[in-house]
């Protein structure tokens, strides 16, 4: 009788283990079957930490990605990473007003001689992206999309399109030398927050992130 009970218990345990393993396999399949992460082509250094008048500290950096297939043209993915640094003062969360279509993220493109690259005028008609509040718990990091990812340009540019709220650039396919993006992030602090967390205010000076010339490929 005891042997039979042991065999039944072992059978049920094996079945539970098998179900758990199957669930893990399916989860892995779902995770890797989705859209692949964009390829990172440049990561800037972290900015100097900036504490506002209430002692809340933030720093940021730029990340440029490109998920285009080889030989295709498109527009770069520009991300802003923010870190809420714990300085031993306030362990509560802070909020940042994120308006990707505004000019809070004010960047400029420079060439290999550190000279500003002129913006490319471009008439675009598209729905506005609504701004939103970003909540960062203490000692946390968040990556925000900084370019106008909902817009596309026709015809496609012969090179790499950088489409931001404060300007548009196209790095030509035959461009020589390295380019870089840098600038500032000054989120608005004039909007009321529904969650009533502390609203961070200040300006981050974002170090440059390099864009290799090989990424401005010719359209296929």
Secondary structure, DSSP 8 states (H G I E B T S, - for coil): -HHHHHHHHHHHHHHHHHHHHHHHHHHHHHHHHS----EEEEE------EE-TTS-EEEEEEEEEE---TT--EE-EEEEEEEEE--SS--S-EEEEE-TTSSSEEEEEE-TTS-B---------------EEEEE-TTEEEEEE-B-TT---SS--SEEEEEETTEEEEEETT--S-EEEEEEE-----S--SS--EE----EEEEEEEE-GGGS----
